[in-house]
C-alpha cells in the first residue's frame, strides 16, 4: 500500500531532543574514531575487520570472506579510511584505501561472492568514494562495472532487486524476495545513471524504491524487513522478518536503512513521495526510543534496560540528517530531525563507545548483528562504526555523501 502523507504520525515529546551539546562534543568523539583507525590501520591494510567483534575485538578477514555473515561488510572499514583521508589529506589513509580498491577490483573480476544485492554497499564506500575523493578513473570504472552487475539483479515483472541467487533459477528459495537493507544499495545505480547518462540504472533504482515504499513501509511508518513479490505475476504476497522480534513488529536496523535510503532516493530523483515516506519512517522510529534515545534491537521494545543496537542508532542519525538537508530552512521538521540526530549521536558518544576499553579495536559497543541467531549480540558492528563516523563528519562539515 502506498504511504499516505496525511496519516503521518507526529513526533511526541519533542523536548527529548533539546540536546544542548557543543561542537566540541562531536569533535572529541571524532578524534576518538580517528585514534582507533590509526591504531589499527596496519592490521587492516590488506585484510578487513570481521562483520562483528568477539569480546569487542574484530578479527581480520579477507575481502570476499567465506563467512556468509561477513560477505557484505568489508567496505565499511574502507569507507572509514576514505573518511579519514578526506578529513586529513594524509597519504597513509589514501594508500590503504587504494589497496582496498584494488582488492575490490579483483573481487569483481572474479565474481567472488557477489551473487547478492550488497554490491551497492561494497562498491559505493570503496570505489565511488575513491573516485569522488581522488578522481581515479580506475575506481570509477570498477564502480560502474559493479553497478552493471547489480542492475542485472533487477526482476522486471516484480520491479525489485532480488536479494540473493541467480534470477534464472526459478526454484531458488529467495526468488522474488527483497529486503529493506537494499534501500542503501540502490544509490549505486542512481550514481551510475548520473555518470553514464544511461536511464535504465535510474529506472531500476526508482522502481525498486517505489516497491519498498508501497509494500515495506506500513501505514504507521514501521516497516517489514523482508517482502516477496511473485516474480511471474508481479503480485505482492507477504512481508516478514528474519532478524526482528516478530513479523508485524519493526526491526530497528531495517527501519534505519529505510530512514536513510528514502531521502537518498529523493536526492537523486526529486520525487517528494520519498520525503513523505521518510518522514513516516523517521517519526515512527523517534516515537519508539527508550529514555536515552539509543534504540533497542527491535522497536517493539522501548524499555531502558533492553538490548540496544547502536549500529541502528548510528544509521538512523545519518538518515535524519540526510532528510533534514532536503527540507526548507524554516521548516520546523528540519530543526526537529537535526536535533534528534544530534541527541542520538550525543548519547552514543557519552554512553556507548569503547573509549574505556583499550583492548577493543572497535568504536561503538552494544551493537547487534542478529539477536534471533545470537550473532554479534552486544558487540561492535563494523557498519555501526562507519555510520557513527559518517554522522559525526556530517555534523562537523558540509559533507558530500559517498552514496
HUDAUR-V486383 format. One record per backbone hydrogen bond with DSSP energy under -0.5 kcal/mol. NH is the residue of the N-H (numbers start at 1). CO is the residue of the C=O. Records with the same first field share a line. If there is no record, write none. Layout:
NH->CO ; CO
//
This chain:
5->3
7->4
8->5
16->13
17->14
18->15
19->17
25->22
26->22
27->23
28->24
29->25
30->26
31->27
32->28
33->29
34->30
35->31
36->32
37->33
38->34
39->35
40->36 ; 37
41->37 ; 38
44->40
45->42
48->61
50->59
53->380
54->57
57->54
61->48
65->62 ; 63
68->66
70->67
71->67 ; 68
73->70
76->73
77->73 ; 74
78->74
79->75
80->76
81->77
82->78
83->79
84->80
85->81
86->82
87->83
88->84
89->85
93->90
94->90
95->91
96->92
97->93
98->94
99->95
100->96
101->97
102->98
103->99
104->100
105->101
106->102
107->103
108->104
109->105
110->106
111->108
112->107
113->111
114->111
116->114
117->163
119->116
120->117
122->118
123->119
124->120
125->121
127->123
128->123
129->124
130->126
131->127
132->128
133->129
134->130
135->131
136->130
140->136
141->137
142->138
143->139
144->140
145->141
146->142
147->143
148->144
149->145
150->146
151->147
152->148
153->150
154->151
155->160
156->154
159->155
160->155
162->153 ; 160
163->177
165->115
169->166
170->168
172->169
175->172
177->174
178->227
180->225
182->179
183->180
184->181
185->182
186->182
188->185
189->186
190->186
191->187
192->188
193->189
194->190
195->191
196->192
197->193
199->197
201->198
202->198
203->199
204->200
205->201
206->202
207->203
208->204
209->205
210->206
211->207
212->208
213->209
214->210
215->211
216->211 ; 212
217->212
218->216 ; 222
221->218
224->216
225->240
226->240
227->178
228->238
229->176
230->235
234->230
237->228
238->228
240->226
249->246
252->297
253->297
255->251
256->252
257->253
258->254
259->255
260->256
261->257
262->258
263->259
264->260
265->261
266->262
267->263
268->264
269->265
270->266
272->270
274->271
275->271
276->272
277->273
278->274
279->275
280->276
281->277
282->278
283->279
284->280
285->281
286->282
287->283
288->285
289->286
293->290
295->293
296->301
297->307
299->250
301->298
302->300
306->303
308->306
309->295
310->366
313->309
314->310
315->311
316->312
317->313
318->314
319->315
320->316
321->317
322->318
323->319
324->320
325->321
326->322 ; 323
327->324
331->328
334->331
335->331
336->332
337->333
338->334
339->335
340->336
341->337
342->338
343->339
344->340
345->341
346->342
347->343
348->344
349->345
350->346
351->347
352->348
354->363
357->354
360->357
361->56
362->56
365->352 ; 363
367->379
369->375 ; 376
370->375
374->371
375->370
376->374
378->367
379->367 ; 376
382->51
385->381
386->382
387->383
388->384
389->385
390->386
391->387
392->388
393->389
394->390
395->391
396->392
397->393
399->397
401->399
//
